[in-house]
Amino acid sequence: MAKIITYNSPLTGKPNQCFCHMKFDDGLRILISQSREGIKIFKLFFGFMPRKILYQAGFFEIQKHDKFMQTQINSPLALDHYVETIKQIKNSKDFYNFINVC
């Protein structure tokens, strides 16, 4: 399972910060960021600098969010659904396969 390193959202008391930093078993670190435009998943360089956008979905691109929204959680935030879905993935190979199915 992917490990959550840092998680901030409006529900945790920080309304201007909506992101999750995660690390997979094989060392890949990603940043899931929710903004007013949508969700972006970045690959992190040295574990803290966003290097490359791996996945991007605007809030009006409903079909891109479908596979993340299937997770049954009680939260209105898209970020929470993304985190709960990705958290179940063990390594970077499975993660890349999952996001490239779109």
C-alpha positions in Angstrom: 0.0 0.0 0.0 1.1 3.5 -0.7 2.0 5.5 2.4 0.6 9.0 3.1 3.4 11.4 4.0 1.5 14.7 4.2 -2.2 15.3 3.8 -3.9 18.7 3.9 -7.5 19.6 3.0 -10.2 22.1 3.9 -11.7 19.3 6.1 -8.4 19.1 8.1 -8.6 22.8 8.9 -6.4 24.3 6.2 -8.8 25.8 3.6 -6.1 27.0 1.2 -4.1 23.8 1.1 -5.6 20.8 -0.6 -2.9 18.2 -1.4 -1.6 14.8 -0.5 2.1 13.6 -0.7 2.3 9.8 -1.0 5.1 7.3 -1.3 4.9 3.8 -2.9 6.7 0.7 -1.6 9.3 1.0 -4.4 10.1 4.6 -3.6 8.1 6.6 -6.1 6.7 9.8 -4.5 3.7 11.6 -5.9 1.8 14.7 -5.0 -2.0 14.8 -5.6 -3.2 18.4 -5.8 -6.7 19.7 -5.9 -7.3 23.3 -7.1 -10.3 25.2 -8.4 -9.6 23.8 -11.9 -9.3 20.1 -11.0 -6.9 17.5 -9.9 -3.3 17.0 -10.9 -0.9 14.2 -9.9 2.8 15.1 -10.0 5.9 12.9 -9.8 8.2 14.4 -7.1 11.9 15.0 -7.6 14.0 14.4 -4.5 10.7 13.7 -2.7 9.5 17.3 -2.5 9.7 19.2 -5.8 7.0 18.6 -8.4 8.8 17.4 -11.6 6.3 16.1 -14.0 2.5 16.0 -14.3 1.5 12.3 -14.5 -2.3 12.8 -14.5 -4.6 15.8 -14.9 -8.4 16.0 -14.8 -10.4 19.2 -14.9 -13.6 19.1 -12.9 -15.7 19.2 -16.0 -13.9 16.1 -17.4 -16.3 13.8 -15.5 -15.2 10.6 -17.3 -11.6 11.1 -16.1 -12.7 11.1 -12.5 -15.0 8.0 -12.7 -12.5 5.4 -11.7 -11.4 7.4 -8.6 -15.0 8.2 -7.5 -15.9 4.5 -7.2 -14.4 4.4 -3.7 -17.1 4.5 -1.1 -16.2 7.2 1.3 -18.2 9.9 3.1 -16.5 13.0 1.7 -17.4 15.7 -0.9 -13.8 16.3 -1.8 -12.4 14.8 -5.0 -9.0 14.7 -3.3 -10.3 12.2 -0.7 -11.5 9.9 -3.3 -8.2 10.0 -5.2 -6.2 9.4 -2.0 -8.3 6.4 -0.9 -8.1 4.9 -4.4 -4.4 5.4 -4.9 -3.6 4.4 -1.3 -4.5 0.8 -2.2 -1.9 0.6 -5.0 1.4 -1.1 -3.9 4.0 0.1 -6.4 4.8 2.5 -9.2 4.2 -0.1 -12.0 0.7 -0.7 -10.8 0.1 3.0 -10.3 1.2 3.8 -13.9 -1.0 1.0 -15.3 -3.9 2.4 -13.3 -3.7 6.0 -14.4 -2.9 5.1 -18.1 -6.1 3.1 -18.5 -8.0 6.3 -19.0 
